[in-house]
Amino acid sequence: MSAIGIVSSCSCLRPGVRLLKPGMQKMRSFGLHTAARCAAKDYYEVLVLGGGTGGITMSARMKRKVGAGNVAVVEPSKTHYYQPLWTLVGGGAKQLATSARPTGSVMPKGVEWIQSRVTALDPDKNCVWLENDIKVSYKYLIIALGISLHYEKIKGLPEGFHHPKIGSNYSVHTVEKTWKALQDFREGNAIFTFPNTPVKCAGAPQKIMYLSEAYWRKTGKRSKANIMFNTSLGVIFGVKKYADALLEIIKERNITVNYKRNLVEVRAEKQEAVFENLERPGVTEVHQYEMLHVTPPMGPPDVLINSPVSDEIGWVDVDKETLQHKKYPNVFGIGDCTNLPTSKTAAAVAAQSGVLDKTISLVMKNQLPTKKYDGYTSCPLVTGYNKVILAEFDYDAQPLETFPIDQSKERVTMYHMKADMMPFLYWNALLK
């Protein structure tokens, strides 16, 4: 995997700021969309698979192109989450409820919400199959199915989460357990993990580590905590400018980083975590823990594995500059489910959505796409309860910064942008 492929971001910044003004202007044209149903029609001009960040954003854009009633979103979930906030939920700085809205409330008015799951894609016949053998055809297809979490690939999970001392900020079911484990910490090893797979928001595993360290300093427990970051990667961050800054923080705060270590088993009843040494395959290490934060292995949604639209691994196979499918010109991908060599997060989706909007506009006019996505993403690296290093970069892992300041420095202003401004932008601008 390239360096850029192992870095991730958690909130939109540059695209979000650009979207704020037009998003506010458009707000009045969107109302609550509460009618979820099986497909009301068997054909839509634009069919969107997935009602996450990419799916909702693109459905709003497509509705303005082809009109109400001609766009549908297939999404089974009743609740839409702003997941970048879960870092702060796990650290006790935000409440889980503030990250959630009913899916119907974020669905653009006039866009059909098909509350079902996709079971198969048939791009050669311009159709998809849903649960209960329902077939829906399309003229244009946008795939925004996100990424799947695989806790079960770690022996002892997910059942291990029934025990104390263990949490994960990546699931709505386990993020509050992180905060409980953080509060209940007494003395011993606090271990934070990073898996041997692509992940969404790859900065998050170490963000909760910095928040935990700050919390224990505040509560007088820091001297009793041996903080370990066990990562399958060989670097702390894929962009040197920000990696250098993070390594200084790690040194100052006496945090141990063990590279090329992959979590393979959790013995929750014994509070033991087993790691494989990736430089010595088959060799494992067992660590006792007083707190364990797990970042699960991740991969493409099952419906995409061995699908005609996917590459050999299962990611949607799109052109990295236009987001148009490499084989099917009326199929497009956005966000976590694609094989774009950049961050699988809201920041990437914010940048991608503008490019994809232009791409589809030209394709609809039988013209070649000209707008190019440069891989831009941003990663607000939370390093404390009022500090953030704001990383922004492109496909080449080169800084692509918004502000005329050194963004590798910890700043209070960037924390407030991450914690307060970006959620507002997300709900009121990006999704609109």
N, C-alpha and C positions, 0 to 999 in steps of 0.2 A: 504494500500500500504506500502511496506517495505521502510526503509529509503533510500536504494540505488535506489529505483524506482522513487523517487521524485527528484533526482539529475540528471543533464544533463551536456553535454559537447558540445563544439562548434568547435573544430578543432582537427585534428589528431596530435599526438605528437610522442609517442614511435613507433607505427607502421609506421608513416610517415617517421621518421628518418631511420628506417630499409629499407623502400621502396625507399629512394632517389637514392642510387647507382644503383640498378638494374633498376629502373625506367628510369634513364638517359641513361643507356645502351640500353634499349628497344625503346627509343623514335624514332629512325630512322626507325623502322619497322612499325610505325603507320603513316598514312596519313589522309588527309581529307576524310570523308565518307559523301557524299552529297546526296546519293540516298535514299530518304525516299519514301515509297510506302506502299500500302496495301501488305499483305503477298504475296511474290513472289512464295512461295511454300506452300503446306499444311502440311508439316512435317519438323521438325528440330530435330537434335539430342539433342540440348540444347536450350530451349526457356526461355528467361528472361523477366519477367514482370516488367516494370519500368526502366526508363533511368536516374534515379538519381545517387547518389554516389555509392550505392550498386550495382545497375544494370549495370552501365558502367564498374565498377571495375571487377565484376564477368564475364561479357561478354568478357573482354580482357583476363582474365585468361582461360576461357573455349575455346576461339578460339585457344589458344596454345595447348590445349588438344585434341580437335576434328577436328581442321582445319577450314579454311575460308569456308564460305558457309554453314556450319553446325550449326551455332549459329545465333539466331535472338533476337532482343530486341523490345518489344512492348512499345512504348512511344509516346503519342500524341503531346507533347510540342516541339516547334521549338527552344526554348532557354533553356540552362542548366545554373543554377545559383549556385555559391558558396555562400550559404546562411550564413555561419558563419561571413561573412564580413558585413552583414547588421546591426549588432550592431554598427560598426564604421560609416556606412552610415547614420544611424539615429542620430549619434552624430556629424555628420559633418566632420569626419576625413577621409572618403573615398568617392569616387563617385560611384553611383549605377552601372554605366556602367562597372566598373572594376570587378564586380561580375558575369558578364554574358559572355557566349560564345554560338555561334550557336550549337545546339545539334549535327548537322552533323559533327562539328569539333572535338567533343570529342568521337564520335562513332568509335571504332577500325575498321581499314580498313579490309574489308572482312567479317565483321559482318553485317547481314541484319538489317536495321532499318525499322520496321513496324510502320508507323506513324498512329496509331489507338488507340482506348481505349478497354480495356478488359471489357466485359459485363457479363461473367460468367465463372466459372471454373468447370471442370468435371474430377477430378483426377481419378475416377474409370474407365474412358475411355481414360485417358491420353491425354486430349485435353482441349482447352479453346475456348471460343467464343468471337469474336471481333465485333465491330460495323458493321452494314449491314449484319449481320448473317454469318460472315466469320468464318469458323472453322479451327483451326490450331492444329495439333497433335505434340506430343513430346515424346522423350525417357526420358529426365530429365527436370524438371521444377524448375526454381529459381524465387521466389517471392520477389520482391523488390519494392513494390508499395508505400512505404512511409506512410505518415500520412495526414489526412484531417483537415483543419482549419474550424471552425464553428463559425464565427462571428455572424451568424444569431441566435445563441442560446442566445445571449445577446439582450434583447429588445432595439430597437433603432439603432441597427447595422445590416448591414454595412452602411446604409444610413447616419448614423451620421458622417461618415468620410467626407461628403461633407461640413461640418462645419469646421471652424478653431479650433485651440487649442487642436486637438486630432490626434494621430498617432499610428502606430503599426509597429514595426520592423519585424514582421512575414510575411508580404505580400509585394510583389514587388510594389503593387499599393498604399501602405500606408507608406512605410518606409521613403520616403522623406518628408512626412507630419510631421513625428516626428521631423526632423531637423528644419522645418519651425516653428512648435509649440515651440521648444526650443529657437529659435532666437526671436520669437515674445513675449516671456514671459515678463510680466511686474511686477505683484505682486499678491500673493495669494497661493492657494494650487497647488502643482505639485504632481499628483497621479500616481503611477505605480502599475500595477495589475498582479496577478498570479491566473489562473483559477483553478477550482476544477476538473481537469482532468489530465491525463498524458499529457505531452507536449514535444516537441523537443527543445533541447537547453534550459533547464530549468534555466540555469544561466543568460540567456539573459535579463529577465525582470528586474533584479537588476543591470546588467551591464550598461544599458542605464540610470538608476537612478544615478549611480556614475559619469558617463560622464556628465549628466545634471548638477549635483552639481558642478563639476569642471568647467564647462562652465560658470555657473552663478558667481562663485567666480572670474573667469578671467575677466568677463565683469561688475563686480560690482553690480550684482543683487542678490547675495546670501542672503543678509539680508532681502530681500523682498519675499523669497521663503520658504514656509512651505512644506517640502518634506515628502511624505508619501508613504510607501510601504505596500499596502494592499494585503496580500497573503492568499490563502485558506489553506495553510500549517500551521503546528504547529511549524516549525523550519525554520531557515534562510537557512540552507544547511544540507544535510544529512550525511556529514562526519565531525565529531567533530573538527578535527584539523583545517580545513578550516572555519568551522562555527565560531569557537572562534575568528579567525582572522577577519572575516567579521563583527562580532558584535562589535569588537573594533573600526573598521573603521566607522561603523554606529553611535557609541557613539561619536567619535571624530568629526564627521561631522554633528551632531545634526539632524539625520534623524529619523523619527517616523516609527516604524514597527507595523502594526496591523495584528495579526495572525487570522486565521480562518475567513477571510472576503472574500466573493466571489462576483465578479461583476455580477449583474443580469440585469441592465438596464443603458443605457446612454441617458440622455435628452440633446442632443447636443445643441439645440436652447437655453437652459437655462444654459448650462455648468454645469450640475449636473450629478453625478455618484451615482448609487444606489447599495449598497452592502448588501448581506444577511449575518447575523451573524451565522456561521455554528454551533456554540455552543448553539444557541437559534433559531432553525429552524422556519422560518416564520417571524422573526424579521429583519427589514431592517434599514439601515442608509443611509442618503443622504448627500453627500459632494459636495460643490461647488468646481469647479476646474478652474484654469487658464491654466493648461496643464494636459492632460490625455494620458498616454501611456497604450494601451490595449494589453494584451496577450490573444489571443482567446482560448476558449475551443477547444479541439482537440480529434480526435478519428480515428478508422480504416477507410480506404476507403470504400465507400458504397458497392463495388463489393465483399468485404470480409465479410460483415455482413451476417450471416446465411449461409456462404459458407461451403462446406465439409472440407476445409482446415483450418478453423478457430476455435478458442475456443468460449466459450459462449458469449464473449464480441465482438469478431470480429477480434482479432489479430491472425496472422498465428501461429499455434500451433506447435512449434519446440522444440527439445531437447536443453536445455540451454548450453550444453557443445559441441555438435557436429553440431547444426543448421539443423540437418535432421528432417523432419516432423515426428511426433510421430506415425502417422498411415500409411502414404504413403512413402515408402522408396526411391522413385525416385523424391520426392518433397523436396525442401529446401527453407529456408527463411533467409533474411538478413535485418538488419536495422530497420527503424522506424515501419514497418508494423508487426513485430513479437511480441510475448509475452515474449521475453527475459527480465528478471528483471534488466535491466541496461539502460544506457543513450540511447536516440533515436537521435543519432547525428553522424557526420562524424568520430569522434574519435572512436566510437564503431564499425562503419562499417570498418574502417581501420584494427582493430584488428580481427573482425569477418571474413573478407575476406580471410585472411591467413588460418584460421581454416577451413572455408568452402571449400577452395580449396583442402585441404588435405582430408577432409571428402568425397568430390565427387570423388576424385582420387581413394580412396579405394573402394567406392561403385561401381564404374565402373569396378573394378577388382573383384567384388563379395566378398570383404573383409569388416570386421567391422571397422568403424571409430575409430581412437585412439587419434587423436589430440583433445585437450580440450580447449575451450574458458573459460577464468577465469573471464570474465566480465569487463576486463580492459577498462577504458575510461579516457579521460583527459578533463579538463574544464579550459581554460584560463579565469579567472575571471577578466575582465577589471575593474579597480578601478579608472582610470583616463586616461588622454590623453597620458601618458607615463608610466603607471603602470599596472602590471598584477600579480595576485596571480595564480600560476599554480597548479591547483588541479589535481591529478591523483590517481585513486583508482580502486578497484575491486568489484566483486559481494557482498562481505561482508562489503562494505563501509570502507575498510581499505586502507590507503595510499599505492600506488604502484608507487613510484616516480622514475624518470629517472636520475635526477641530484644529485650530492653529496652536496646539499645545503638544507636549510630550505625553501621549496617551498611554505610555508604559508606566507612568507614575500612578500610585494610588490616589484617588480623589473622592472627596465627599460628594461633589456635584454629580459625578458619574453614578454614584450609588443611588442618589435620588432619581436619576434618570431611569435606572434599572428597576427600582422598586415602585416608583410612582408614575412617572411619565410614560414609560413604555406600555404598561398595562392599559392605560387610558388610550394611547394611540392604537393599540391592538383592537380593542372593542369598538372604538368609535371612528377609526380611519381605515386600517388595513383590511378588516373584514368587509368594509363597505365598498 
